[in-house]
Amino acid sequence: MKKLAKITAFLTLIMLCLCSTAFAGALPDTGQTISYNDTAEIPCPAPGEDFYGQDAPIPAHTPNWTRAETTSPIPQPRGQWCGTM
């Protein structure tokens, strides 16, 4: 019985570790261009400075629009496109 419990716990741990990467993905850009401290607008802080890590200095993660039936990218420029999940 102890052996079965150990095997079950081990397999559960493995499955949890493998599944966590399936939900990882880039977040869309928020459009923030200004950084702030506790009370006012500030220049974007460098790594290691106070208030570093705000969204303004971080580059945007633009969506990759690819046709569903092929792996070739959609030619630019185009009109409006709808994204599907």
mmCIF file as gemmi writes it, N, C-alpha and C atoms, coordinates in Angstrom:
data_model
loop_
_atom_site.group_PDB
_atom_site.id
_atom_site.type_symbol
_atom_site.label_atom_id
_atom_site.label_alt_id
_atom_site.label_comp_id
_atom_site.label_asym_id
_atom_site.label_entity_id
_atom_site.label_seq_id
_atom_site.pdbx_PDB_ins_code
_atom_site.Cartn_x
_atom_site.Cartn_y
_atom_site.Cartn_z
_atom_site.occupancy
_atom_site.B_iso_or_equiv
_atom_site.pdbx_formal_charge
_atom_site.auth_seq_id
_atom_site.auth_asym_id
_atom_site.pdbx_PDB_model_num
ATOM 1 N N . MET Axp A 1 ? 0.814 -1.193 0 1 0 ? 1 A 1
ATOM 2 C CA . MET Axp A 1 ? 0 0 0 1 0 ? 1 A 1
ATOM 3 C C . MET Axp A 1 ? 0.864 1.266 0 1 0 ? 1 A 1
ATOM 4 N N . LYS Axp A 2 ? 1.967 1.253 0.749 1 0 ? 2 A 1
ATOM 5 C CA . LYS Axp A 2 ? 2.851 2.421 0.779 1 0 ? 2 A 1
ATOM 6 C C . LYS Axp A 2 ? 3.48 2.66 -0.59 1 0 ? 2 A 1
ATOM 7 N N . LYS Axp A 3 ? 3.82 1.568 -1.274 1 0 ? 3 A 1
ATOM 8 C CA . LYS Axp A 3 ? 4.441 1.695 -2.589 1 0 ? 3 A 1
ATOM 9 C C . LYS Axp A 3 ? 3.46 2.341 -3.577 1 0 ? 3 A 1
ATOM 10 N N . LEU Axp A 4 ? 2.2 1.944 -3.525 1 0 ? 4 A 1
ATOM 11 C CA . LEU Axp A 4 ? 1.189 2.517 -4.408 1 0 ? 4 A 1
ATOM 12 C C . LEU Axp A 4 ? 0.996 4.012 -4.124 1 0 ? 4 A 1
ATOM 13 N N . ALA Axp A 5 ? 1.007 4.389 -2.861 1 0 ? 5 A 1
ATOM 14 C CA . ALA Axp A 5 ? 0.86 5.798 -2.489 1 0 ? 5 A 1
ATOM 15 C C . ALA Axp A 5 ? 2.049 6.615 -2.987 1 0 ? 5 A 1
ATOM 16 N N . LYS Axp A 6 ? 3.252 6.065 -2.895 1 0 ? 6 A 1
ATOM 17 C CA . LYS Axp A 6 ? 4.444 6.771 -3.377 1 0 ? 6 A 1
ATOM 18 C C . LYS Axp A 6 ? 4.403 6.944 -4.893 1 0 ? 6 A 1
ATOM 19 N N . ILE Axp A 7 ? 3.992 5.888 -5.585 1 0 ? 7 A 1
ATOM 20 C CA . ILE Axp A 7 ? 3.907 5.958 -7.048 1 0 ? 7 A 1
ATOM 21 C C . ILE Axp A 7 ? 2.857 6.983 -7.463 1 0 ? 7 A 1
ATOM 22 N N . THR Axp A 8 ? 1.715 6.968 -6.796 1 0 ? 8 A 1
ATOM 23 C CA . THR Axp A 8 ? 0.65 7.92 -7.11 1 0 ? 8 A 1
ATOM 24 C C . THR Axp A 8 ? 1.107 9.351 -6.855 1 0 ? 8 A 1
ATOM 25 N N . ALA Axp A 9 ? 1.767 9.588 -5.743 1 0 ? 9 A 1
ATOM 26 C CA . ALA Axp A 9 ? 2.263 10.927 -5.426 1 0 ? 9 A 1
ATOM 27 C C . ALA Axp A 9 ? 3.301 11.378 -6.448 1 0 ? 9 A 1
ATOM 28 N N . PHE Axp A 10 ? 4.196 10.484 -6.841 1 0 ? 10 A 1
ATOM 29 C CA . PHE Axp A 10 ? 5.227 10.811 -7.819 1 0 ? 10 A 1
ATOM 30 C C . PHE Axp A 10 ? 4.608 11.156 -9.175 1 0 ? 10 A 1
ATOM 31 N N . LEU Axp A 11 ? 3.669 10.344 -9.633 1 0 ? 11 A 1
ATOM 32 C CA . LEU Axp A 11 ? 3.033 10.601 -10.927 1 0 ? 11 A 1
ATOM 33 C C . LEU Axp A 11 ? 2.216 11.895 -10.905 1 0 ? 11 A 1
ATOM 34 N N . THR Axp A 12 ? 1.564 12.165 -9.79 1 0 ? 12 A 1
ATOM 35 C CA . THR Axp A 12 ? 0.814 13.413 -9.661 1 0 ? 12 A 1
ATOM 36 C C . THR Axp A 12 ? 1.75 14.612 -9.736 1 0 ? 12 A 1
ATOM 37 N N . LEU Axp A 13 ? 2.877 14.529 -9.071 1 0 ? 13 A 1
ATOM 38 C CA . LEU Axp A 13 ? 3.864 15.608 -9.11 1 0 ? 13 A 1
ATOM 39 C C . LEU Axp A 13 ? 4.384 15.829 -10.527 1 0 ? 13 A 1
ATOM 40 N N . ILE Axp A 14 ? 4.689 14.759 -11.222 1 0 ? 14 A 1
ATOM 41 C CA . ILE Axp A 14 ? 5.174 14.856 -12.605 1 0 ? 14 A 1
ATOM 42 C C . ILE Axp A 14 ? 4.118 15.52 -13.487 1 0 ? 14 A 1
ATOM 43 N N . MET Axp A 15 ? 2.865 15.102 -13.352 1 0 ? 15 A 1
ATOM 44 C CA . MET Axp A 15 ? 1.797 15.679 -14.176 1 0 ? 15 A 1
ATOM 45 C C . MET Axp A 15 ? 1.607 17.166 -13.888 1 0 ? 15 A 1
ATOM 46 N N . LEU Axp A 16 ? 1.696 17.557 -12.631 1 0 ? 16 A 1
ATOM 47 C CA . LEU Axp A 16 ? 1.557 18.972 -12.291 1 0 ? 16 A 1
ATOM 48 C C . LEU Axp A 16 ? 2.697 19.8 -12.878 1 0 ? 16 A 1
ATOM 49 N N . CYS Axp A 17 ? 3.895 19.264 -12.86 1 0 ? 17 A 1
ATOM 50 C CA . CYS Axp A 17 ? 5.047 19.986 -13.415 1 0 ? 17 A 1
ATOM 51 C C . CYS Axp A 17 ? 4.93 20.138 -14.927 1 0 ? 17 A 1
ATOM 52 N N . LEU Axp A 18 ? 4.445 19.114 -15.604 1 0 ? 18 A 1
ATOM 53 C CA . LEU Axp A 18 ? 4.322 19.167 -17.054 1 0 ? 18 A 1
ATOM 54 C C . LEU Axp A 18 ? 3.18 20.069 -17.491 1 0 ? 18 A 1
ATOM 55 N N . CYS Axp A 19 ? 2.098 20.08 -16.764 1 0 ? 19 A 1
ATOM 56 C CA . CYS Axp A 19 ? 0.927 20.874 -17.147 1 0 ? 19 A 1
ATOM 57 C C . CYS Axp A 19 ? 1.132 22.365 -16.926 1 0 ? 19 A 1
ATOM 58 N N . SER Axp A 20 ? 1.985 22.742 -16.014 1 0 ? 20 A 1
ATOM 59 C CA . SER Axp A 20 ? 2.142 24.168 -15.716 1 0 ? 20 A 1
ATOM 60 C C . SER Axp A 20 ? 2.699 24.942 -16.906 1 0 ? 20 A 1
ATOM 61 N N . THR Axp A 21 ? 3.519 24.326 -17.731 1 0 ? 21 A 1
ATOM 62 C CA . THR Axp A 21 ? 4.075 25.029 -18.889 1 0 ? 21 A 1
ATOM 63 C C . THR Axp A 21 ? 3.057 25.184 -20.005 1 0 ? 21 A 1
ATOM 64 N N . ALA Axp A 22 ? 1.995 24.391 -19.999 1 0 ? 22 A 1
ATOM 65 C CA . ALA Axp A 22 ? 0.986 24.495 -21.047 1 0 ? 22 A 1
ATOM 66 C C . ALA Axp A 22 ? 0.232 25.816 -20.98 1 0 ? 22 A 1
ATOM 67 N N . PHE Axp A 23 ? 0.161 26.432 -19.817 1 0 ? 23 A 1
ATOM 68 C CA . PHE Axp A 23 ? -0.579 27.669 -19.659 1 0 ? 23 A 1
ATOM 69 C C . PHE Axp A 23 ? 0.31 28.905 -19.722 1 0 ? 23 A 1
ATOM 70 N N . ALA Axp A 24 ? 1.606 28.718 -19.902 1 0 ? 24 A 1
ATOM 71 C CA . ALA Axp A 24 ? 2.519 29.862 -19.954 1 0 ? 24 A 1
ATOM 72 C C . ALA Axp A 24 ? 2.393 30.555 -21.305 1 0 ? 24 A 1
ATOM 73 N N . GLY Axp A 25 ? 2.432 31.86 -21.289 1 0 ? 25 A 1
ATOM 74 C CA . GLY Axp A 25 ? 2.355 32.612 -22.529 1 0 ? 25 A 1
ATOM 75 C C . GLY Axp A 25 ? 2.643 34.076 -22.283 1 0 ? 25 A 1
ATOM 76 N N . ALA Axp A 26 ? 2.909 34.783 -23.345 1 0 ? 26 A 1
ATOM 77 C CA . ALA Axp A 26 ? 3.205 36.21 -23.232 1 0 ? 26 A 1
ATOM 78 C C . ALA Axp A 26 ? 1.927 36.996 -22.976 1 0 ? 26 A 1
ATOM 79 N N . LEU Axp A 27 ? 2.031 38.026 -22.173 1 0 ? 27 A 1
ATOM 80 C CA . LEU Axp A 27 ? 0.901 38.906 -21.911 1 0 ? 27 A 1
ATOM 81 C C . LEU Axp A 27 ? 0.891 40.041 -22.928 1 0 ? 27 A 1
ATOM 82 N N . PRO Axp A 28 ? -0.277 40.526 -23.314 1 0 ? 28 A 1
ATOM 83 C CA . PRO Axp A 28 ? -0.324 41.644 -24.256 1 0 ? 28 A 1
ATOM 84 C C . PRO Axp A 28 ? 0.155 42.937 -23.606 1 0 ? 28 A 1
ATOM 85 N N . ASP Axp A 29 ? 0.563 43.87 -24.433 1 0 ? 29 A 1
ATOM 86 C CA . ASP Axp A 29 ? 1.042 45.155 -23.933 1 0 ? 29 A 1
ATOM 87 C C . ASP Axp A 29 ? -0.117 45.953 -23.342 1 0 ? 29 A 1
ATOM 88 N N . THR Axp A 30 ? 0.144 46.692 -22.277 1 0 ? 30 A 1
ATOM 89 C CA . THR Axp A 30 ? -0.893 47.488 -21.617 1 0 ? 30 A 1
ATOM 90 C C . THR Axp A 30 ? -0.988 48.902 -22.165 1 0 ? 30 A 1
ATOM 91 N N . GLY Axp A 31 ? 0.003 49.325 -22.937 1 0 ? 31 A 1
ATOM 92 C CA . GLY Axp A 31 ? -0.011 50.677 -23.472 1 0 ? 31 A 1
ATOM 93 C C . GLY Axp A 31 ? 0.557 51.722 -22.515 1 0 ? 31 A 1
ATOM 94 N N . GLN Axp A 32 ? 1.055 51.286 -21.368 1 0 ? 32 A 1
ATOM 95 C CA . GLN Axp A 32 ? 1.64 52.226 -20.409 1 0 ? 32 A 1
ATOM 96 C C . GLN Axp A 32 ? 2.958 52.761 -20.969 1 0 ? 32 A 1
ATOM 97 N N . THR Axp A 33 ? 3.139 54.07 -20.92 1 0 ? 33 A 1
ATOM 98 C CA . THR Axp A 33 ? 4.38 54.681 -21.406 1 0 ? 33 A 1
ATOM 99 C C . THR Axp A 33 ? 5.051 55.535 -20.34 1 0 ? 33 A 1
ATOM 100 N N . ILE Axp A 34 ? 4.411 55.705 -19.191 1 0 ? 34 A 1
ATOM 101 C CA . ILE Axp A 34 ? 4.925 56.56 -18.123 1 0 ? 34 A 1
ATOM 102 C C . ILE Axp A 34 ? 5.115 55.73 -16.862 1 0 ? 34 A 1
ATOM 103 N N . SER Axp A 35 ? 6.214 55.961 -16.15 1 0 ? 35 A 1
ATOM 104 C CA . SER Axp A 35 ? 6.463 55.297 -14.867 1 0 ? 35 A 1
ATOM 105 C C . SER Axp A 35 ? 6.15 56.259 -13.73 1 0 ? 35 A 1
ATOM 106 N N . TYR Axp A 36 ? 5.796 55.693 -12.584 1 0 ? 36 A 1
ATOM 107 C CA . TYR Axp A 36 ? 5.423 56.504 -11.426 1 0 ? 36 A 1
ATOM 108 C C . TYR Axp A 36 ? 6.115 55.99 -10.175 1 0 ? 36 A 1
ATOM 109 N N . ASN Axp A 37 ? 6.364 56.901 -9.213 1 0 ? 37 A 1
ATOM 110 C CA . ASN Axp A 37 ? 6.773 56.485 -7.874 1 0 ? 37 A 1
ATOM 111 C C . ASN Axp A 37 ? 5.522 56.545 -7.002 1 0 ? 37 A 1
ATOM 112 N N . ASP Axp A 38 ? 5.668 56.714 -5.706 1 0 ? 38 A 1
ATOM 113 C CA . ASP Axp A 38 ? 4.498 56.741 -4.829 1 0 ? 38 A 1
ATOM 114 C C . ASP Axp A 38 ? 3.607 57.959 -5.044 1 0 ? 38 A 1
ATOM 115 N N . THR Axp A 39 ? 4.167 59.038 -5.56 1 0 ? 39 A 1
ATOM 116 C CA . THR Axp A 39 ? 3.392 60.28 -5.625 1 0 ? 39 A 1
ATOM 117 C C . THR Axp A 39 ? 3.403 60.99 -6.97 1 0 ? 39 A 1
ATOM 118 N N . ALA Axp A 40 ? 4.352 60.688 -7.854 1 0 ? 40 A 1
ATOM 119 C CA . ALA Axp A 40 ? 4.467 61.479 -9.079 1 0 ? 40 A 1
ATOM 120 C C . ALA Axp A 40 ? 5.036 60.658 -10.232 1 0 ? 40 A 1
ATOM 121 N N . GLU Axp A 41 ? 5.008 61.266 -11.412 1 0 ? 41 A 1
ATOM 122 C CA . GLU Axp A 41 ? 5.6 60.682 -12.607 1 0 ? 41 A 1
ATOM 123 C C . GLU Axp A 41 ? 7.119 60.764 -12.497 1 0 ? 41 A 1
ATOM 124 N N . ILE Axp A 42 ? 7.819 59.692 -12.923 1 0 ? 42 A 1
ATOM 125 C CA . ILE Axp A 42 ? 9.281 59.66 -12.866 1 0 ? 42 A 1
ATOM 126 C C . ILE Axp A 42 ? 9.829 59.132 -14.187 1 0 ? 42 A 1
ATOM 127 N N . PRO Axp A 43 ? 11.122 59.375 -14.489 1 0 ? 43 A 1
ATOM 128 C CA . PRO Axp A 43 ? 11.739 58.721 -15.646 1 0 ? 43 A 1
ATOM 129 C C . PRO Axp A 43 ? 11.762 57.207 -15.409 1 0 ? 43 A 1
ATOM 130 N N . CYS Axp A 44 ? 11.705 56.442 -16.479 1 0 ? 44 A 1
ATOM 131 C CA . CYS Axp A 44 ? 11.685 54.984 -16.324 1 0 ? 44 A 1
ATOM 132 C C . CYS Axp A 44 ? 12.94 54.518 -15.59 1 0 ? 44 A 1
ATOM 133 N N . PRO Axp A 45 ? 12.777 53.797 -14.471 1 0 ? 45 A 1
ATOM 134 C CA . PRO Axp A 45 ? 13.934 53.358 -13.691 1 0 ? 45 A 1
ATOM 135 C C . PRO Axp A 45 ? 14.702 52.229 -14.376 1 0 ? 45 A 1
ATOM 136 N N . ALA Axp A 46 ? 15.993 52.18 -14.117 1 0 ? 46 A 1
ATOM 137 C CA . ALA Axp A 46 ? 16.862 51.125 -14.64 1 0 ? 46 A 1
ATOM 138 C C . ALA Axp A 46 ? 16.81 49.919 -13.702 1 0 ? 46 A 1
ATOM 139 N N . PRO Axp A 47 ? 17.251 48.748 -14.173 1 0 ? 47 A 1
ATOM 140 C CA . PRO Axp A 47 ? 17.275 47.573 -13.296 1 0 ? 47 A 1
ATOM 141 C C . PRO Axp A 47 ? 18.061 47.855 -12.02 1 0 ? 47 A 1
ATOM 142 N N . GLY Axp A 48 ? 17.493 47.468 -10.892 1 0 ? 48 A 1
ATOM 143 C CA . GLY Axp A 48 ? 18.125 47.674 -9.601 1 0 ? 48 A 1
ATOM 144 C C . GLY Axp A 48 ? 17.698 48.95 -8.901 1 0 ? 48 A 1
ATOM 145 N N . GLU Axp A 49 ? 17.119 49.895 -9.631 1 0 ? 49 A 1
ATOM 146 C CA . GLU Axp A 49 ? 16.648 51.135 -9.013 1 0 ? 49 A 1
ATOM 147 C C . GLU Axp A 49 ? 15.264 50.922 -8.404 1 0 ? 49 A 1
ATOM 148 N N . ASP Axp A 50 ? 14.897 51.83 -7.499 1 0 ? 50 A 1
ATOM 149 C CA . ASP Axp A 50 ? 13.555 51.779 -6.922 1 0 ? 50 A 1
ATOM 150 C C . ASP Axp A 50 ? 12.508 51.921 -8.023 1 0 ? 50 A 1
ATOM 151 N N . PHE Axp A 51 ? 11.422 51.214 -7.884 1 0 ? 51 A 1
ATOM 152 C CA . PHE Axp A 51 ? 10.273 51.236 -8.791 1 0 ? 51 A 1
ATOM 153 C C . PHE Axp A 51 ? 10.569 50.616 -10.153 1 0 ? 51 A 1
ATOM 154 N N . TYR Axp A 52 ? 11.676 49.884 -10.277 1 0 ? 52 A 1
ATOM 155 C CA . TYR Axp A 52 ? 11.946 49.171 -11.531 1 0 ? 52 A 1
ATOM 156 C C . TYR Axp A 52 ? 10.959 48.014 -11.664 1 0 ? 52 A 1
ATOM 157 N N . GLY Axp A 53 ? 10.572 47.698 -12.878 1 0 ? 53 A 1
ATOM 158 C CA . GLY Axp A 53 ? 9.672 46.584 -13.134 1 0 ? 53 A 1
ATOM 159 C C . GLY Axp A 53 ? 8.272 47.027 -13.52 1 0 ? 53 A 1
ATOM 160 N N . GLN Axp A 54 ? 8.066 48.327 -13.616 1 0 ? 54 A 1
ATOM 161 C CA . GLN Axp A 54 ? 6.781 48.814 -14.095 1 0 ? 54 A 1
ATOM 162 C C . GLN Axp A 54 ? 6.666 48.494 -15.581 1 0 ? 54 A 1
ATOM 163 N N . ASP Axp A 55 ? 5.466 48.567 -16.113 1 0 ? 55 A 1
ATOM 164 C CA . ASP Axp A 55 ? 5.224 48.138 -17.486 1 0 ? 55 A 1
ATOM 165 C C . ASP Axp A 55 ? 5.773 49.09 -18.546 1 0 ? 55 A 1
ATOM 166 N N . ALA Axp A 56 ? 5.905 50.37 -18.242 1 0 ? 56 A 1
ATOM 167 C CA . ALA Axp A 56 ? 6.267 51.358 -19.266 1 0 ? 56 A 1
ATOM 168 C C . ALA Axp A 56 ? 7.56 51.033 -20.025 1 0 ? 56 A 1
ATOM 169 N N . PRO Axp A 57 ? 8.677 50.671 -19.364 1 0 ? 57 A 1
ATOM 170 C CA . PRO Axp A 57 ? 9.904 50.452 -20.128 1 0 ? 57 A 1
ATOM 171 C C . PRO Axp A 57 ? 10.016 49.068 -20.766 1 0 ? 57 A 1
ATOM 172 N N . ILE Axp A 58 ? 9.068 48.202 -20.528 1 0 ? 58 A 1
ATOM 173 C CA . ILE Axp A 58 ? 9.15 46.83 -21.04 1 0 ? 58 A 1
ATOM 174 C C . ILE Axp A 58 ? 8.572 46.784 -22.448 1 0 ? 58 A 1
ATOM 175 N N . PRO Axp A 59 ? 9.286 46.179 -23.418 1 0 ? 59 A 1
ATOM 176 C CA . PRO Axp A 59 ? 8.787 46.139 -24.791 1 0 ? 59 A 1
ATOM 177 C C . PRO Axp A 59 ? 7.481 45.342 -24.894 1 0 ? 59 A 1
ATOM 178 N N . ALA Axp A 60 ? 6.685 45.696 -25.875 1 0 ? 60 A 1
ATOM 179 C CA . ALA Axp A 60 ? 5.381 45.054 -26.076 1 0 ? 60 A 1
ATOM 180 C C . ALA Axp A 60 ? 5.549 43.645 -26.626 1 0 ? 60 A 1
ATOM 181 N N . HIS Axp A 61 ? 4.619 42.793 -26.269 1 0 ? 61 A 1
ATOM 182 C CA . HIS Axp A 61 ? 4.53 41.451 -26.847 1 0 ? 61 A 1
ATOM 183 C C . HIS Axp A 61 ? 3.406 41.485 -27.872 1 0 ? 61 A 1
ATOM 184 N N . THR Axp A 62 ? 3.755 41.725 -29.116 1 0 ? 62 A 1
ATOM 185 C CA . THR Axp A 62 ? 2.725 41.825 -30.143 1 0 ? 62 A 1
ATOM 186 C C . THR Axp A 62 ? 2.25 40.441 -30.546 1 0 ? 62 A 1
ATOM 187 N N . PRO Axp A 63 ? 0.957 40.297 -30.827 1 0 ? 63 A 1
ATOM 188 C CA . PRO Axp A 63 ? 0.437 38.995 -31.229 1 0 ? 63 A 1
ATOM 189 C C . PRO Axp A 63 ? 1.028 38.554 -32.563 1 0 ? 63 A 1
ATOM 190 N N . ASN Axp A 64 ? 1.136 37.267 -32.74 1 0 ? 64 A 1
ATOM 191 C CA . ASN Axp A 64 ? 1.622 36.69 -33.983 1 0 ? 64 A 1
ATOM 192 C C . ASN Axp A 64 ? 0.409 36.189 -34.756 1 0 ? 64 A 1
ATOM 193 N N . TRP Axp A 65 ? 0.029 36.907 -35.803 1 0 ? 65 A 1
ATOM 194 C CA . TRP Axp A 65 ? -1.143 36.53 -36.585 1 0 ? 65 A 1
ATOM 195 C C . TRP Axp A 65 ? -0.714 35.558 -37.677 1 0 ? 65 A 1
ATOM 196 N N . THR Axp A 66 ? -1.191 34.328 -37.596 1 0 ? 66 A 1
ATOM 197 C CA . THR Axp A 66 ? -0.872 33.294 -38.565 1 0 ? 66 A 1
ATOM 198 C C . THR Axp A 66 ? -2.164 32.638 -39.016 1 0 ? 66 A 1
ATOM 199 N N . ARG Axp A 67 ? -2.277 32.362 -40.29 1 0 ? 67 A 1
ATOM 200 C CA . ARG Axp A 67 ? -3.478 31.691 -40.795 1 0 ? 67 A 1
ATOM 201 C C . ARG Axp A 67 ? -3.578 30.299 -40.201 1 0 ? 67 A 1
ATOM 202 N N . ALA Axp A 68 ? -4.798 29.86 -39.926 1 0 ? 68 A 1
ATOM 203 C CA . ALA Axp A 68 ? -5.016 28.561 -39.292 1 0 ? 68 A 1
ATOM 204 C C . ALA Axp A 68 ? -4.669 27.401 -40.22 1 0 ? 68 A 1
ATOM 205 N N . GLU Axp A 69 ? -4.848 27.58 -41.528 1 0 ? 69 A 1
ATOM 206 C CA . GLU Axp A 69 ? -4.639 26.46 -42.443 1 0 ? 69 A 1
ATOM 207 C C . GLU Axp A 69 ? -3.188 26.306 -42.9 1 0 ? 69 A 1
ATOM 208 N N . THR Axp A 70 ? -2.333 27.235 -42.548 1 0 ? 70 A 1
ATOM 209 C CA . THR Axp A 70 ? -0.937 27.162 -42.962 1 0 ? 70 A 1
ATOM 210 C C . THR Axp A 70 ? -0.061 27.853 -41.921 1 0 ? 70 A 1
ATOM 211 N N . THR Axp A 71 ? 1.211 27.663 -42.014 1 0 ? 71 A 1
ATOM 212 C CA . THR Axp A 71 ? 2.12 28.294 -41.058 1 0 ? 71 A 1
ATOM 213 C C . THR Axp A 71 ? 2.725 29.585 -41.586 1 0 ? 71 A 1
ATOM 214 N N . SER Axp A 72 ? 2.339 29.985 -42.806 1 0 ? 72 A 1
ATOM 215 C CA . SER Axp A 72 ? 2.907 31.224 -43.344 1 0 ? 72 A 1
ATOM 216 C C . SER Axp A 72 ? 2.23 32.435 -42.709 1 0 ? 72 A 1
ATOM 217 N N . PRO Axp A 73 ? 2.992 33.484 -42.415 1 0 ? 73 A 1
ATOM 218 C CA . PRO Axp A 73 ? 2.4 34.677 -41.796 1 0 ? 73 A 1
ATOM 219 C C . PRO Axp A 73 ? 1.489 35.418 -42.766 1 0 ? 73 A 1
ATOM 220 N N . ILE Axp A 74 ? 0.59 36.205 -42.225 1 0 ? 74 A 1
ATOM 221 C CA . ILE Axp A 74 ? -0.33 36.992 -43.037 1 0 ? 74 A 1
ATOM 222 C C . ILE Axp A 74 ? 0.436 38.177 -43.619 1 0 ? 74 A 1
ATOM 223 N N . PRO Axp A 75 ? 0.346 38.39 -44.941 1 0 ? 75 A 1
ATOM 224 C CA . PRO Axp A 75 ? 1.061 39.514 -45.545 1 0 ? 75 A 1
ATOM 225 C C . PRO Axp A 75 ? 0.54 40.848 -45.023 1 0 ? 75 A 1
ATOM 226 N N . GLN Axp A 76 ? 1.417 41.826 -44.94 1 0 ? 76 A 1
ATOM 227 C CA . GLN Axp A 76 ? 1.047 43.168 -44.481 1 0 ? 76 A 1
ATOM 228 C C . GLN Axp A 76 ? 1.089 44.103 -45.677 1 0 ? 76 A 1
ATOM 229 N N . PRO Axp A 77 ? 0.375 45.172 -45.781 1 0 ? 77 A 1
ATOM 230 C CA . PRO Axp A 77 ? -0.672 45.612 -44.862 1 0 ? 77 A 1
ATOM 231 C C . PRO Axp A 77 ? -2 44.95 -45.196 1 0 ? 77 A 1
ATOM 232 N N . ARG Axp A 78 ? -2.826 44.833 -44.242 1 0 ? 78 A 1
ATOM 233 C CA . ARG Axp A 78 ? -4.163 44.268 -44.392 1 0 ? 78 A 1
ATOM 234 C C . ARG Axp A 78 ? -5.156 45.148 -43.655 1 0 ? 78 A 1
ATOM 235 N N . GLY Axp A 79 ? -6.426 44.884 -43.866 1 0 ? 79 A 1
ATOM 236 C CA . GLY Axp A 79 ? -7.482 45.607 -43.156 1 0 ? 79 A 1
ATOM 237 C C . GLY Axp A 79 ? -7.668 45.021 -41.775 1 0 ? 79 A 1
ATOM 238 N N . GLN Axp A 80 ? -8.897 44.85 -41.381 1 0 ? 80 A 1
ATOM 239 C CA . GLN Axp A 80 ? -9.183 44.31 -40.06 1 0 ? 80 A 1
ATOM 240 C C . GLN Axp A 80 ? -9.114 42.789 -40.087 1 0 ? 80 A 1
ATOM 241 N N . TRP Axp A 81 ? -8.621 42.219 -38.992 1 0 ? 81 A 1
ATOM 242 C CA . TRP Axp A 81 ? -8.543 40.777 -38.838 1 0 ? 81 A 1
ATOM 243 C C . TRP Axp A 81 ? -9.155 40.405 -37.505 1 0 ? 81 A 1
ATOM 244 N N . CYS Axp A 82 ? -9.741 39.251 -37.462 1 0 ? 82 A 1
ATOM 245 C CA . CYS Axp A 82 ? -10.293 38.734 -36.203 1 0 ? 82 A 1
ATOM 246 C C . CYS Axp A 82 ? -9.367 37.646 -35.689 1 0 ? 82 A 1
ATOM 247 N N . GLY Axp A 83 ? -9.042 37.692 -34.42 1 0 ? 83 A 1
ATOM 248 C CA . GLY Axp A 83 ? -8.238 36.649 -33.795 1 0 ? 83 A 1
ATOM 249 C C . GLY Axp A 83 ? -9.142 35.594 -33.192 1 0 ? 83 A 1
ATOM 250 N N . THR Axp A 84 ? -8.715 34.344 -33.231 1 0 ? 84 A 1
ATOM 251 C CA . THR Axp A 84 ? -9.477 33.263 -32.61 1 0 ? 84 A 1
ATOM 252 C C . THR Axp A 84 ? -8.631 32.621 -31.535 1 0 ? 84 A 1
ATOM 253 N N . MET Axp A 85 ? -9.281 32.071 -30.553 1 0 ? 85 A 1
ATOM 254 C CA . MET Axp A 85 ? -8.582 31.394 -29.47 1 0 ? 85 A 1
ATOM 255 C C . MET Axp A 85 ? -8.534 29.917 -29.735 1 0 ? 85 A 1
